[in-house]
Amino acid sequence: MIFKAERMKERPILITAIILTLIVELTLMIFVYNKVGAERLPSQFGRLAVQLILIFWTLGSKSNIALFLLAGYHIISGLFGLYSKDSAELLGPVLIGFHFIIGITIYFHDWIENKIGIKNVG
């Protein structure tokens, strides 16, 4: 088994951020499909595939590289969103903020868990 339940219980903030990310990504795929049609599905599936690879890598090991890449993916997505032509709509700024917050949360999940007392240190 790739994921040990004990390891996942040790990382509740990270798991919550990842679940929220997947929910938002799948919801966006549905909205984009309903608005534009199948035209943008290949790029959406590509984004989802990259995220799933990074998520499985992150959860399958305690790799700091995987965490860095997953957090970086979100921060770069937020930066690209700042300059997209659709960022003027309400959903644009919300998604930009989401990517920044999730990226920071993923990268600093250990610190957050320690600060709120979820995780024991040592």
Rosetta blueprint (number, residue, H / E / L):
1 M L
2 I L
3 F L
4 K L
5 A H
6 E H
7 R H
8 M H
9 K H
10 E L
11 R L
12 P H
13 I H
14 L H
15 I H
16 T H
17 A H
18 I H
19 I H
20 L H
21 T H
22 L H
23 I H
24 V H
25 E H
26 L H
27 T H
28 L H
29 M H
30 I H
31 F H
32 V H
33 Y H
34 N H
35 K H
36 V H
37 G L
38 A H
39 E H
40 R H
41 L H
42 P H
43 S H
44 Q H
45 F H
46 G H
47 R H
48 L H
49 A H
50 V H
51 Q H
52 L H
53 I H
54 L H
55 I H
56 F H
57 W H
58 T H
59 L H
60 G H
61 S L
62 K L
63 S L
64 N H
65 I H
66 A H
67 L H
68 F H
69 L H
70 L H
71 A H
72 G H
73 Y H
74 H H
75 I H
76 I H
77 S H
78 G H
79 L H
80 F H
81 G H
82 L H
83 Y L
84 S L
85 K L
86 D L
87 S L
88 A L
89 E L
90 L L
91 L H
92 G H
93 P H
94 V H
95 L H
96 I H
97 G H
98 F H
99 H H
100 F H
101 I H
102 I H
103 G H
104 I H
105 T H
106 I H
107 Y H
108 F L
109 H H
110 D H
111 W H
112 I H
113 E H
114 N H
115 K H
116 I H
117 G L
118 I L
119 K L
120 N L
121 V L
122 G L
